[in-house]
Amino acid sequence: MSENMLTEIQELETVFNTDEGTVKAVDKVTFSLEKGRTVGVVGESGSGKSVTSLSLMRLIPNPPGQIVGGKLMYHSRSKGLVDLTEVPENEMREFRGNEIAMIFQEPMTSLNPVFTCGNQVMEALILHQNMSKLEARARTLELFKEVELPRPEKIIDAYPHQISGGQKQRVMIAMAMSCNPQILIADEPTTALDVTVQATILDLMRKLRDSHDMGIIFITHDLGVIAEIADHVVVMYKGIIVEQGSVWEIFSNPQHPYTKGLLACRPPLDQRLKLLPTMADFMDESDSGEMIEKKRSVTEAIHDLIITPEETKKRHENLYDQEAILNVKNLKTYFPVREGLFSKVVDHVKAVDDVSFDVYPGETLGLVGESGCGKTTLGRTILRLIEPTEGRIVFHGKDITDIGGDELRDIRRRIQIIFQDPYSSLNPRITIGSAIIEPMQVHNLHGDDITRRKKVQELLERVNLDPGHYNRYPHEFSGGQRQRICIARALAVQPEFVICDESVSALDVSVQAQVLNLLNELRDEFGLTYIFISHDLSVVKFMSDRMVVMNEGKIEEMDDADMVYQNPQTDYTKRLIAAIPRGDLKDIEKSYLSRKLD
């Protein structure tokens, strides 16, 4: 190994022993990492990317997991060149955190809710650096300043629930950096974050990498993010590396159909498409599980799906030549801020502040903005899941702001909602068939349970799920499949209007493309009208006819989706657009060449 080489993973094999046999999660994986460089490991859920990183840290639970082959060569500061597969468990603790640190995907579940943010960073310093509590606190404050946390002297004594998602991720980065590691493993560190927060986290990680001359293994399913930070890219599929090379090589000339599919699945910003390309456009599987390549380029796949400006204009003329299905007029939703012994109201949080817009039959109205801008509260207020403070909600000419009882129940049948997290939306103790049939029973639809069961099976088939899985439980499905179940449940009561609240934000880009395509197909097939809520402007642009940009409870701007992107009117919208990871070849080439010269 060269002097700059930090680790060389050689022919790594990791398996899991299950009741159904041995599953090879990582199969002869080989790549290396140098000082001051970032290796991006990309692939869908189940590709083996996280298991590879956990294997490097020797965190695979045994049983059921086990490293059965290969070497994990690591250049330690204190012990020189070692093979981590041969290091005893008690000695591995010297490497973990101290020399190899990890940032996990979901900071809220990674941080202990009963300890302050400062205490959790101080613990690592006391354990690995033998610092006193006073020294550890001073060093933690320095780290919080280094990761650019606002008001570090307050956040050090704050609990995780008292700070935002982006701030929690910065605390996790500070914890990982506390012992000045040589290798930082970042496992999907920006997946659930707004694009603007994501951009600041990526910028922070670049600064820390360069200032500390460390190596980063950055794991994600989004090649757009990889383009922003990686020098070398490793593409994984079903436990194997299908392609690897410099970030420039992977983006300018992808060789494997899986890589082409990952690149094409991302919603393009410069074109409007009928449907997003999916993996099926580039590869298929035989009955024996072998990959069958379809000789298509990304450009070819996208070319067949482009919507012309004339087609868009004609669609919009037809849409807006109708009476609006929903009118939101001067809507306000305020939450009281209470203080003192008697919980006196001292202020209000203006989550939705004087918002007005119309939605037309068959339209998809996109609602975009950062976390806390009020978009989710607005969606739930329209459904009366949160009561409005002031204003009117008019559906089909009827003011539904003050209705109740059977009238409100009927409105909630006609206006459905698909939530962000499909797993928490489904009761884990009842089968998916029962979950879908239940709203039919509540609203007394389709006569009897025999007819309803047939309807459920039809719906499962329509959302591309096996009707034979009627009696399975939510945990037996993937994230994308669970979201399809939630879509089927929303359709079960024959709604006219569906509010999609961050319904694809937690999905892999390829699965996200499939779900977005499905939503568009269902809209046209069933004559549905959507409000599509997301913090991802590229996804909202693909889905929407018109786009509403929200900030601090107010509408920043509202216009045709393409116009908002091409000609944003406010600084806030410009900032949102600038933060989108593009994977632009000119930017990649410029960054790659500058890094290559360093």
DRENTOR-643828 format. One record per residue (C-alpha): residue in one letter; x, y, z. Coordinates in steps of 0.1 Angstrom, whole numbers, padded with zeros to 4 digits, always signed. Example, Ala and Ser with C-alpha at 12.3 -4.5 7.8 and 13.67 -1.06 7.14 Angstrom:
BEGIN
A+0123-0045+0078
S+0137-0011+0071
***
This chain:
BEGIN
M+0000+0000+0000
S+0012+0035-0008
E+0018+0061+0019
N-0014+0080+0010
M-0035+0048+0010
L-0058+0046+0040
T-0077+0013+0033
E-0078-0013+0006
I-0108-0036+0007
Q-0099-0068-0011
E-0124-0095-0024
L-0146-0089+0006
E-0174-0114+0012
T-0201-0110+0039
V-0230-0134+0043
F-0261-0136+0065
N-0275-0170+0076
T-0313-0170+0075
D-0340-0196+0079
E-0342-0197+0041
G-0305-0202+0036
T-0273-0182+0033
V-0276-0147+0017
K-0244-0133+0002
A-0249-0095+0009
V-0213-0086-0002
D-0197-0106-0030
K-0160-0101-0037
V-0160-0063-0033
T-0127-0046-0040
F-0119-0008-0039
S-0095+0015-0021
L-0095+0049-0004
E-0067+0075-0002
K-0061+0105+0021
G-0080+0136+0011
R-0103+0117-0013
T-0139+0107-0013
V-0152+0073-0026
G-0189+0074-0034
V-0206+0040-0030
V-0240+0041-0048
G-0268+0016-0053
E-0304+0009-0044
S-0315-0005-0010
G-0303-0041-0008
S-0273-0035-0030
G-0248-0042-0002
K-0233-0007+0002
S-0241-0003+0039
V-0231-0038+0047
T-0197-0031+0030
S-0191-0001+0053
L-0203-0020+0084
S-0180-0048+0075
L-0151-0024+0074
M-0159-0013+0109
R-0165-0049+0120
L-0201-0040+0131
I-0218-0070+0113
P-0239-0088+0140
N-0227-0124+0143
P-0250-0142+0142
P-0266-0139+0117
G-0239-0120+0097
Q-0203-0130+0091
I-0173-0119+0070
V-0163-0151+0053
G-0137-0140+0028
G-0113-0112+0017
K-0091-0087+0035
L-0097-0053+0050
M-0063-0037+0049
Y-0060-0005+0069
H-0031+0019+0075
S-0034+0027+0112
R-0018+0057+0128
S-0007+0037+0158
K-0002+0001+0145
G+0008+0005+0109
L-0007-0018+0082
V-0033-0042+0097
D-0059-0066+0083
L-0091-0056+0102
T-0106-0091+0096
E-0079-0105+0119
V-0080-0079+0147
P-0096-0093+0179
E-0129-0077+0189
N-0115-0060+0220
E-0088-0043+0199
M-0113-0032+0173
R-0127-0007+0198
E-0094+0013+0195
F-0101+0018+0158
R-0138+0025+0159
G-0145+0061+0165
N-0109+0068+0172
E-0096+0062+0136
I-0126+0051+0116
A-0159+0070+0123
M-0193+0067+0109
I-0223+0090+0104
F-0256+0071+0101
Q-0286+0080+0079
E-0312+0090+0105
P-0297+0113+0131
M-0328+0113+0153
T-0325+0075+0159
S-0287+0077+0162
L-0288+0103+0189
N-0299+0093+0224
P-0330+0114+0233
V-0324+0114+0270
F-0289+0130+0268
T-0280+0165+0256
C-0262+0169+0223
G-0231+0181+0241
N-0230+0151+0265
Q-0231+0126+0235
V-0200+0142+0219
M-0182+0146+0252
E-0187+0109+0259
A-0165+0100+0229
L-0138+0125+0239
I-0137+0112+0275
L-0136+0075+0263
H-0111+0078+0235
Q-0090+0109+0243
N-0089+0106+0281
M-0101+0141+0286
S-0117+0155+0317
K-0153+0167+0316
L-0142+0203+0315
E-0117+0197+0286
A-0143+0176+0267
R-0169+0204+0270
A-0144+0230+0257
R-0134+0207+0228
T-0171+0200+0220
L-0178+0237+0217
E-0148+0239+0193
L-0163+0211+0172
F-0197+0226+0172
K-0182+0258+0158
E-0162+0238+0133
V-0193+0221+0119
E-0210+0256+0118
L-0238+0250+0142
P-0256+0282+0151
R-0255+0292+0188
P-0231+0263+0198
E-0232+0274+0235
K-0270+0267+0235
I-0270+0236+0214
I-0244+0219+0236
D-0271+0218+0264
A-0300+0211+0241
Y-0317+0177+0236
P-0320+0162+0201
H-0357+0169+0198
Q-0351+0207+0203
I-0330+0212+0172
S-0337+0208+0134
G-0328+0178+0112
G-0299+0196+0096
Q-0286+0206+0130
K-0289+0170+0143
Q-0268+0159+0114
R-0241+0184+0122
V-0241+0171+0158
M-0235+0136+0144
I-0207+0149+0122
A-0191+0167+0152
M-0193+0134+0171
A-0177+0115+0143
M-0149+0142+0140
S-0143+0144+0177
C-0113+0120+0177
N-0099+0133+0143
P-0105+0100+0124
Q-0086+0091+0093
I-0117+0076+0076
L-0152+0090+0078
I-0180+0067+0066
A-0212+0087+0058
D-0241+0064+0053
E-0269+0083+0035
P-0262+0114+0056
T-0284+0137+0035
T-0313+0115+0023
A-0341+0130+0045
L-0328+0166+0043
D-0340+0196+0023
V-0320+0204-0008
T-0307+0236+0008
V-0297+0218+0041
Q-0282+0190+0020
A-0261+0214+0001
T-0246+0229+0033
I-0239+0195+0047
L-0221+0184+0016
D-0201+0217+0016
L-0192+0211+0053
M-0180+0175+0046
R-0158+0188+0017
K-0142+0214+0040
L-0136+0189+0068
R-0121+0164+0044
D-0097+0189+0030
S-0087+0206+0063
H-0081+0172+0081
D-0067+0154+0050
M-0090+0124+0058
G-0107+0100+0035
I-0145+0098+0031
I-0166+0068+0021
F-0199+0084+0011
I-0229+0060+0007
T-0260+0071-0011
H-0286+0059-0037
D-0285+0093-0054
L-0260+0098-0082
G-0268+0136-0082
V-0253+0138-0047
I-0224+0116-0056
A-0215+0141-0084
E-0213+0169-0058
I-0188+0152-0035
A-0171+0121-0049
D-0137+0117-0066
H-0142+0079-0073
V-0175+0061-0077
V-0183+0025-0069
V-0216+0012-0082
M-0231-0018-0064
Y-0259-0041-0074
K-0270-0072-0055
G-0238-0073-0035
I-0214-0070-0063
I-0196-0040-0079
V-0209-0037-0114
E-0188-0006-0123
Q-0163+0017-0108
G-0142+0046-0119
S-0136+0083-0116
V-0167+0105-0111
W-0160+0119-0146
E-0159+0085-0162
I-0191+0073-0145
F-0211+0103-0155
S-0197+0110-0190
N-0196+0074-0202
P-0215+0049-0180
Q-0208+0013-0191
H-0232-0009-0171
P-0270-0007-0178
Y-0276-0005-0140
T-0255+0027-0138
K-0273+0041-0169
G-0306+0034-0151
L-0296+0051-0119
L-0286+0082-0139
A-0318+0082-0160
C-0342+0077-0131
R-0334+0112-0116
P-0361+0137-0128
P-0344+0160-0154
L-0346+0198-0148
D-0342+0209-0184
Q-0369+0188-0200
R-0405+0177-0193
L-0412+0140-0196
K-0443+0119-0199
L-0428+0093-0176
L-0394+0088-0160
P-0371+0061-0174
T-0368+0031-0150
M-0343+0002-0146
A-0366-0018-0169
D-0356+0005-0198
F-0320-0006-0195
M-0319-0041-0180
D-0341-0071-0173
E-0338-0103-0154
S-0343-0138-0167
D-0362-0165-0148
S-0329-0177-0134
G-0320-0142-0121
E-0294-0134-0148
M-0293-0098-0161
I-0303-0092-0196
E-0289-0059-0210
K-0310-0036-0233
K-0286-0017-0255
R-0299+0018-0248
S-0282+0050-0239
V-0297+0075-0213
T-0302+0100-0241
E-0322+0074-0262
A-0344+0065-0232
I-0352+0101-0224
H-0358+0112-0260
D-0388+0089-0264
L-0405+0104-0234
I-0401+0142-0240
I-0432+0163-0239
T-0431+0193-0263
P-0440+0228-0252
E-0470+0226-0276
E-0483+0195-0258
T-0479+0212-0224
K-0497+0243-0236
K-0526+0223-0249
R-0529+0203-0216
H-0529+0236-0196
E-0555+0252-0219
N-0578+0222-0212
L-0571+0222-0175
Y-0577+0259-0168
D-0608+0262-0190
Q-0627+0245-0162
E-0642+0255-0128
A-0618+0250-0100
I-0624+0219-0079
L-0607+0235-0048
N-0605+0271-0037
V-0583+0280-0007
K-0590+0316+0004
N-0569+0336+0029
L-0562+0304+0049
K-0544+0308+0083
T-0533+0280+0107
Y-0517+0293+0138
F-0503+0273+0168
P-0503+0290+0202
V-0470+0293+0221
R-0476+0289+0258
E-0454+0298+0288
G-0456+0300+0325
L-0474+0280+0352
F-0508+0287+0338
S-0498+0281+0301
K-0505+0316+0291
V-0505+0322+0253
V-0476+0346+0247
D-0473+0342+0209
H-0483+0322+0178
V-0464+0301+0153
K-0479+0311+0119
A-0476+0278+0101
V-0499+0288+0073
D-0503+0326+0070
D-0529+0340+0046
V-0525+0315+0018
S-0548+0315-0013
F-0549+0294-0044
D-0572+0273-0067
V-0568+0238-0079
Y-0584+0225-0112
P-0598+0191-0120
G-0571+0167-0133
E-0543+0191-0123
T-0512+0184-0102
L-0504+0214-0080
G-0469+0211-0066
L-0462+0225-0031
V-0425+0230-0025
G-0404+0245+0003
E-0380+0237+0031
S-0389+0219+0063
G-0410+0242+0085
C-0423+0263+0056
G-0459+0252+0063
K-0466+0229+0033
T-0475+0198+0053
T-0497+0218+0077
L-0514+0233+0047
G-0522+0199+0033
R-0535+0186+0066
T-0556+0218+0071
I-0573+0213+0037
L-0584+0178+0050
R-0594+0193+0084
L-0569+0170+0101
I-0557+0203+0116
E-0583+0230+0122
P-0578+0263+0104
T-0575+0295+0125
E-0591+0316+0097
G-0600+0315+0060
R-0621+0293+0038
I-0616+0259+0021
V-0642+0255-0007
F-0645+0221-0024
H-0668+0217-0054
G-0684+0251-0045
K-0691+0241-0008
D-0673+0257+0021
I-0660+0228+0042
T-0643+0249+0068
D-0670+0245+0095
I-0687+0212+0085
G-0687+0181+0107
G-0702+0147+0112
D-0713+0128+0081
E-0705+0157+0058
L-0669+0158+0070
R-0666+0120+0067
D-0678+0122+0031
I-0653+0150+0023
R-0625+0128+0037
R-0636+0100+0014
R-0634+0123-0016
I-0601+0139-0005
Q-0575+0113+0005
I-0539+0117+0017
I-0508+0096+0012
F-0482+0102+0040
Q-0444+0104+0038
D-0436+0072+0058
P-0455+0042+0045
Y-0443+0020+0074
S-0457+0042+0101
S-0489+0048+0080
L-0497+0010+0081
N-0507-0009+0112
P-0480-0036+0117
R-0505-0059+0133
I-0530-0062+0105
T-0525-0076+0070
I-0523-0053+0040
G-0556-0067+0027
S-0573-0057+0059
A-0557-0023+0058
I-0571-0016+0023
I-0605-0031+0029
E-0611-0012+0062
P-0618+0022+0046
M-0643+0005+0023
Q-0661-0009+0053
V-0661+0025+0071
H-0676+0042+0041
N-0699+0013+0033
L-0686+0009-0003
H-0688-0021-0027
G-0717-0039-0010
D-0702-0068+0010
D-0668-0081+0021
I-0665-0107-0007
T-0669-0079-0033
R-0646-0057-0013
R-0619-0084-0012
K-0621-0087-0050
K-0617-0049-0053
V-0587-0050-0030
Q-0570-0076-0052
E-0578-0055-0083
L-0562-0025-0066
L-0531-0045-0056
E-0527-0056-0092
R-0532-0020-0104
V-0504-0007-0083
N-0482-0036-0096
L-0483-0058-0065
D-0492-0095-0063
P-0529-0099-0053
G-0518-0131-0036
H-0500-0110-0010
Y-0534-0100+0005
N-0526-0118+0038
R-0491-0105+0043
Y-0480-0080+0069
P-0463-0046+0062
H-0429-0057+0074
E-0428-0083+0046
F-0426-0056+0020
S-0399-0031+0008
G-0403+0006+0012
G-0415+0011-0024
Q-0440-0018-0021
R-0454-0003+0012
Q-0459+0030-0006
R-0478+0013-0033
I-0500-0003-0006
C-0507+0032+0008
I-0516+0043-0027
A-0540+0014-0031
R-0556+0022+0003
A-0561+0058-0008
L-0578+0047-0040
A-0600+0021-0022
V-0626+0048-0014
Q-0628+0062-0049
P-0615+0097-0042
E-0615+0126-0065
F-0586+0145-0049
V-0554+0131-0034
I-0528+0150-0013
C-0494+0134-0016
D-0473+0145+0014
E-0436+0138+0007
S-0448+0104-0006
V-0415+0095-0024
S-0388+0113-0003
A-0375+0082+0015
L-0374+0060-0016
D-0344+0050-0038
V-0343+0070-0071
S-0353+0040-0092
V-0382+0031-0069
Q-0391+0068-0067
A-0393+0069-0105
Q-0417+0039-0106
V-0440+0054-0079
L-0440+0088-0096
N-0449+0071-0129
L-0476+0052-0112
L-0491+0083-0096
N-0493+0100-0131
E-0509+0069-0146
L-0535+0067-0119
R-0543+0104-0122
D-0551+0100-0159
E-0569+0067-0155
F-0591+0077-0126
G-0594+0114-0133
L-0577+0123-0100
T-0565+0158-0089
Y-0533+0160-0069
I-0516+0184-0045
F-0480+0171-0045
I-0460+0182-0015
S-0422+0178-0014
H-0390+0196-0005
D-0373+0182-0037
L-0379+0208-0064
S-0368+0185-0092
V-0395+0159-0083
V-0422+0186-0079
K-0412+0201-0113
F-0416+0167-0130
M-0450+0160-0113
S-0466+0194-0114
D-0486+0215-0139
R-0482+0245-0116
M-0459+0250-0086
V-0464+0269-0053
V-0432+0278-0035
M-0438+0283+0003
N-0416+0300+0029
E-0424+0307+0065
G-0461+0300+0060
K-0466+0323+0030
I-0466+0318-0007
E-0433+0331-0022
E-0444+0326-0058
M-0469+0305-0078
D-0467+0299-0116
D-0464+0272-0143
A-0438+0247-0130
D-0414+0252-0159
M-0416+0290-0155
V-0408+0288-0118
Y-0377+0268-0126
Q-0366+0288-0157
N-0374+0323-0143
P-0377+0323-0105
Q-0389+0356-0092
T-0377+0356-0056
D-0343+0351-0039
Y-0357+0322-0019
T-0368+0302-0050
K-0334+0310-0066
R-0317+0295-0036
L-0338+0264-0037
I-0330+0259-0074
A-0293+0265-0069
A-0291+0239-0042
I-0305+0210-0064
P-0277+0184-0071
R-0276+0184-0109
G-0248+0160-0120
D-0240+0185-0147
L-0210+0172-0168
K-0194+0206-0171
D-0194+0211-0133
I-0182+0175-0128
E-0153+0180-0152
K-0142+0213-0137
S-0143+0199-0101
Y-0126+0166-0112
L-0098+0183-0130
S-0091+0207-0101
R-0091+0178-0076
K-0068+0158-0099
L-0043+0186-0099
D-0042+0189-0061
***
